[in-house]
Amino acid sequence: MGSGKDFSEKLVSYLKEKGFVYGPEPEIYNGLAGFYSYGPLGKRLKNNIEKVIREYFNAESFYEVEFPIVSPAIVWKASGHLDGFNDPIIFTEDGKESYRADKLLEEMANVEGANHLSDAELLKLLKEKNVKAPGGKKLALKIERFSLMMKTTVGKDTEAYNRPETATTTYLSFKNYVNFFRDKLPFGVFQIGKAFRNEISPRQHLLRSREFTQAESQTFLFPEMKKKWPAFEEAKKEKLPLWTEAAQKKSGKPEKIPLEDAISKKILKNEAFAWHLYFAHKLFLGFGIPEEKIRLRQHFADERAFYSDDTWDLEVELNSFGWVEVCGISDRTDYDLKQHSKFSNENLVARTQEGKEETPHVIEVAFGVDRPFFALLDLSFGERVEDEKRTLMKFSAKMAPIQIGIYPLVKKDGLAEKASGIYRKLAKKFLCIYDESGSIGRRYARQDSVGTPYGITIDYETMEKDTVTLRDRDSMGQERVKVSEIEEILEGKLNG
């Protein structure tokens, strides 16, 4: 298949047809841009992604928390969102269309990193490159700032906002964490939940929606803990594709560097931050994103938030939209806790080993569920070149929304009953589908098209010898296995 716009249009159409993503929603009322529904297979895939997130964080002793979506205005005043969370918007000359200026430059003029340019720099580039709206209309060369906050009212007159991220709400219970963790730092928490951003002109499907599922972790630690981080020992030899600020300025490429070398060369400042980069990279590999499609890009000094000690984005190269940021890793220092301490008049501190009260720092890993979801679909979708009769979704066995298809060769002579019994047993452990409709070849193709990695066919030999045919999606190879061993074999294949 091709890439870019042609690919993305075919992909989006396919996702709707196969029951992955519907929308914009509600479709029967012409839809509202930036809102999408997950269909039967999409929701399963999304659940699988969230399952992997929990597995990885739990393994590193992070605790999951959950907080309200709506918070009063003072919370967002303290966090800086109320005054500073906005996008540069540009209108067409007739005033009927509006676009995010930085994204327009990236999409229409292939300008990378436009999101860290000033309004004046954006205008200059838009003019130099003669950028027009996607439909060809001329732009009014004036940039306005548009708030991304979604406002609501609680009760009669309490001003409140839907959260634009999960992180801020996570900070608000810091005093409760200190009590739970018995005043011992470091500790980590994470949250998976809905967030909302009032994008002016959301495009790029799930990559820029107005309602999305976010996943973010916060590690609370004292500054002196950053230099010596126990978990770093397991990661120090790992080579990560680091695209430094210096390399970007020279139009260089990411370089795979062992983390211990990155620290000794002062590319990374400390072990704690390096480990969080390693963890984010490992997590996205765990989703099934190919290693060669991932890079870690350091923020420019003028791109980072003023309070950030260092920030890197994990980016994935898609067929549809090129390199896309899917995760941010940031050392936010003590900014957040000090801000909320100031606005709430609460002392958000913890005690060091010496008994001194101190405001901890925070290292954050911030990403969403929707973007890795879209990335998996984008990278899994392709037409089989050597066999144009079928289309494949190449999910890993662990992530596939349906892992096993179970098919009686025919409905008669007890084959359907035998197949149903196998289905009922396997469905207790795996994501299965039972299908007895159409030719066996058509059933295989139907499941190939949604990424089902394995198929089990119950035939007459099953009735005689209690064996079944196990088919592999990618190779289309088949092997005979005993019914009594099928569960153990599948566990090895799906969890290996």
N, C-alpha and C positions, 0 to 999 in steps of 0.2 A: 504494500500500500504506500501511497505517497505520504508526505508530511505536511504540517502546517494546517491551513484552513480547510483544505479538502479532507484531510485525515480527521480533523476534529468534528466536522459535520457528519461524516460517516460514523464516527465513534458515538456521538451523542444520539444519533438516530438508532443505532444498534442497541445502546444501553436502554433506551425506552422500549424497543421492540422485545427485548429479552427479559424485561422486568427488573432492571437494576436501578434506574433513576427516571422519575417522571417530572414533568414541569417545563417551564415555570408554573407554579401552582397558585390558585386552583385552576386547572386547565379548563374546566367547563365554564368558568367565568373569565376566560381569556388570559388568566395568569397574571401574577405580579412578579416583576423581574427580581431575581435574587432569592427566590424561595423555591426549594425543590423537595420532592418526596423520595424516599427510598422504597423501591418496590420489593417484592418477596425475596429475590436473589440479592438485591442491593443491601437490604437490611441484614441478611445473613453475613455478607462480606464485611459490612461495617461492624457487626458484632465480633467477627473474627479478629479484626484489627484492634478493637478495644480489648479483646481477650489477651492479645500479644502485649499490648501496653501494660496491662495489669501484671502479667507474668514477669515482664522485665523489671518493672518498678518494685514489685513485691520481692523479687530475688535480691534486690539491693537495699532492702529494709525501709523503703519509702512506704508511708501509710496513706491510703486514699481517704479524701475528705469530700464533702459536698456542701455547698452553700447556696443561699437564695440567688436567683437571677436578678431580682430587683433590689436596688439599694438607694437610700436617700441622696439628694444632691450633694450634701457635704462630703460624702465618701469620694465622689468624682471631682470635687473641688480640691480635696487633699491630694488625690493621685495625679492631678494635672490634666485629666481627660476633659474636664468641663471647659477649660480655656484653650487647651492645646491639641486636642484630638480632632484634627480636621484635615481635609484634603484640598489640594489646589485644583480648582474647577475652572474650566473654560467653556464658553458658550459659542454656538454658531452665530453668525451675523444676524440671522433672523430671530435669535433668542429661543428657538423651539427645541434645540437639542443641547445637551451639556455633557461634558466628558471630564474625566480626571486627566489633567494635563500631562503628568509624568507617564501614565500608562499609555496615553495616546502617542507619545514620543517613542515608547518602547515598541508598540504594536505597529505604528505606521512608518516609523523611520529607523527601526532597529537600533535605538539608542539604549545601551545597557546602563543600569544603575541610575536612571533618571529620578528615582524616588529620593535621592539625597541632594538634588539640585535645589537652589533657591528659586523663588518665583521669578526673579529677574533672569536667572540663567535658563529657566524653562521657556520663558517668552522669547529669549534670544534664539534658542535652538529651534523652536516652533517656526519662527520667522525665517531663519537661515535655511531650513530644510523644506520650507513651504508646505508644512503639514496641514492637511485638511481633515474634516470629519470622515469617518468610514464611508458615509454615503456620498462624499464629494463636496459637501457644503464648505464654504469658507468660514474660518474662525474669527470671532471678535477677539483681537489680541489684547485681552485683559484677563487677569487671573483673580478669582475670588476664592475665599476660604469657606469651605462647607463643613459644618460639624457632622461627625459620624455618629453622635450619640442619639439613641432612641429614647425620647422623653415619654414619661407616663405620669399619672397622678395616683397617689395612694390615698384612699379615704376621700375626704372632702377637698383638701387643698394641699396635701404634702407633695412637693415636687420630688420626683424620683426618676431613675433611669434604668433601662435594661443594661446589664453589664456588657461592655464591648470586648471583654476578655475575662477569663476566669481568675487570673493572677491576683488582681486587687482584692477580690473577695476572700482569697486564701490568706492574705496578710492579716485580715481583721481579727482573727481568732488567735493571734500570736500568744497572748497571755495564757490562753487555754492549752496551747501546745506546750508551753514551758512547764505547766503543771503536769500534763500527761507524760512528758518525757523526763520528769523529775529533775528539771533544771540542768539537764546534761546536753551540751552541744558537742558535735553537730547532730542535726536531725533533718529528715526530709519528709515532705508531704507532696501529694499530687492530687489533681482534680480533673475529672472528665465531665464536661457539661456544656450546655448551650450558651452561646454568646451572640451578640447582635451588633451589626454595624450598618448604619444608614447610608450605604454606598449610593453615590449620585447616579451612576449609570453602570450597574453591575453587568459584566460580560464574562467570557471565559468560563461559563458553566459553573461547576462547583468551586472553582478556584477563587471566585470573588462573589460570594453570595451574601445576602443580608442577614441570614440566620444560619449558624453553623455550629458544629460541635468542636470544642477546643479541648486540648489536653495539655496541662502545664504542671511542671514540678518546681518546687522551691526548696533549696537546701539552705538551712540557716546555720551559719558558722561564724566564729570570730576570725578577724583578719589574720591572726598569727597561725591559724589552722590551715591556711591555704597552701603554705610552702611544703608542708609534709602531710600528704593525704594517703592513708594506709591502702586504699583500694587502687591507687595509682600503680602499685607494684605489678599487678596483673596486666596492666595496659601499657607500660612504658615502652615496650618493644614494638607495639602496634604502629603500623604506618598508615597515616591518614592523608587524604588528598587535600592539603592545605593550600589555599589560594590567598596569599598574604596581600595586605594593602600595597606593599612595595611592588609585588609581581603584577598586580592589576594596573598600577600606574605605568608600568613598562610594557603593558599588553602581553605579559607572560602568562603561562599556564599553571594550574595547580601542580604541586610537587608532592609526591608521597614521601612523608618524613616521619621517622620514628618519633613518638611523643617525647622521649627523653632528650633527643637531639633538638626538638622544637623548643624545649625549655632552655637547654644549654646555649642555643643560638638566640635566645630572647625573643623568639617568635611568639611563644606563649609565656605568660608571666609566672605561672605557678602550677603545681601538681593538681590542685583541686579543680581548677578551670579546665586543665587538659583532660582530666578524667571525665568531666561532664561532656566534653566534645566526643570523647571515645564512646561514652554511653549512648549519646544521640545517634552516632554513626552505627553502632551495633544494633540499636533499636530499628532503624530503617532497613538494615539488612535483614532483620528478623521479620519485617513485613513482606519480604520477598523482592525488594527493590535491588536490581543488579548493582554490584559494586562499581562497575565502570560508568554507571549513570549518576553517581553521587560526587559532589565536591563540597568543600567547606570554605566559604568565602568570608574573609575578614571585613568588617565594616570600616569604611574610611573614618578618619578622625572627626570630620564634619558631618558624618552620617549618624554616628553614635549619639545616643542621648547624653546630655551633659554630665549625668551622674554615673554613666557606665564606665567601668574600668577597662572592659573589653567586650566586644560582641562579635559573634560569627553567625552566619546563616548556613544551614545545610540546604543545598539546592539539588534538585533532581532534573535531569534532561528529559523532557517529554517529546514525543513525536508531534504533538499538537501545538504546544506553545513554547517550545524550546526550554531553556533553563528557568526553573521556577523555584522560588524560595518556599520551603515546606516546614522549616523549623528554625528557631532562633535560640542561640545559647548566649546568655549574657550574665556578666558579673555586675549586678545592680548596686553593689556596695550597700551602704546603710540608708539609702535614700527613702525607700518606701516606708520602713518602720519609723523613721524620724518624721516624715510627713504626717503619717497617721497619728503619731504621738502628739505632734504639734496641734493638729486640728481637733483631736478627741480629748486632749488634756489627760491622756493616760500615759503612764511611764512604760513604754514598750522596750524593756531591757531584759537581759539575762545575766547571770553571774558567771564570771570566769572562774577557773580553777583556784585563783588566788582570792576569790570572794569579791572581786570588784564588779560593780554594775556597769554593763557596756551594751551598746546597741549592736546587735549582730549584723553581719552582711548577708546578702542573699545571692546565690547563683541559681539562675533560672534556665530551665529547658522548656521552651514554649512552642507548641505546634498544634495542629488540628487533626481531626480524624478524617475530614472530608478530602483534604489534599492528598494524603497517602492513598486514600480510597481511589481518587481519580487517577493518581499516578499508576497504581496497580492495573487499573483498567486500560489506561492509555498504553502502558508498556506490554500488557498481556494480549492486546488486540492485534490480530494480523491475519492475513490470508495465507494458507499453506501453499507455498510456491510450487512444490512438487506434486500437489494434489489439490487442484482448484475446485474440487467438489465439496470441500468442507472449509469452514472458518473456525479458527481455534481461539479460545481464551486460555492463555498459558499460565494459569495460576499455579503456585506451588500447592502441593497436596494439603498442606496445613491450612492455607488461606482459602481454598476453594469453597464457594457457598454450597455446592453439592459435592461430596467427596467420592461417593460410590453410587453407580447406577446398577439396579438389579433387574434382570430381564429373563422371563421364561421364554424359551424359543418359540413355543406355541402355548395357547391357553388350555389345551386339552390334555388328556392322559395323565393328569395329576401334576403336570409341570408347574402350573400356576399356583397350586396349593403349596408345592415344595418351595417355590420362589418366595411366596408370601411369608412362609416360616423363616426363611433366611433373612428376609427384609426385617421382620419384627425383631429378630435377635440382634442384627447389626445396627439397626436404628437406635438402639439404646446407647451406643457408644459413638457412632459416626453420623455425619449428615448424609442421609441416603435418599434415593428416590426409587420408587417402584414403577416400572413402565412396561406395559404389555401391548402397546398400541403400535401397529405398523410393522414393517420388516425389521429384522435385527440390525441391518445396516443403517436404516433410517433412525433407529433408536440410538445407535452409537453416535451418528452425526449430530443428533439433537443435543446430546450431552457434551460432545466436543465443543459445540458452539457456545456453551456457557461455562466451559472450563472444568468439567467433571473429570478427574484424573484416572479413575478406575471404573471398569464395568465388569459385572459378574453375570454370566449367562448360564442359565439352568436348562440343560438339554436331556436327551434320552439316556446319555451316558451317566448323567447325574443320578437317574433313577436306578441304574444298574450298579454303578461303582461308588456312588456318593462322592463324586468329584464335580467341580464346576470349572468353567473357563474364566480365567482372570485376564482382562484386556487392559493394556496400557494406552492412555490417550495419545501421548506424543509419538511413540514408536509404532503404535497400532499392533504391537506384538501380543501374542496370547500364550498362556500356559495353563496346564491342568493342575489344579490343586484340590486337596481333600477338603470337604466341607468342615470337618472337625478342626482343620488348621487355618481356615480362612481368616478368622478373627485375629489370630496372632500374627499372621503374615501382613494383614492390613495395618495393624498397629505399628509394625516395623516400618512399613512404607510411609505411613502418614506422620509418624513422629520421628523418623530418622533424619 
